[in-house]
Amino acid sequence: MDKAAEEFRAAHSERQELIRQWEHTIEQMQRRDREMEMLANVCIVYITSFGLIRLTQSMLLYMDICKWF
C-alpha cells in the first residue's frame, strides 16, 4: 500500500509540474501576443503618419504649381 501511495504522489507531482509548465507557456504566448499587437499598432500609426505627410507634401506641391496659373 505504501508503494502505491508513493507512486500516486509521484504521478500527481509530475502532473502538477506539467500543468505549471503549460500555464507558463500560455502566459508567455499571451505576453507575446500583446507585444505583437502593440507593435502592429505602432506600425499602423507610422504608416498612417507617413501617408499623411506624403499627402500634405503632394497637396503643397500642387498648390505651389497652381499659383503659377
Secondary structure, 3 states (H helix, E strand, C coil): CHHHHHHHHHHHHHHHHHHHHHHHHHHHHHHHHHHHHHHHHHHHHHHHHHHHHHHHHHHHHHHHHHCCC
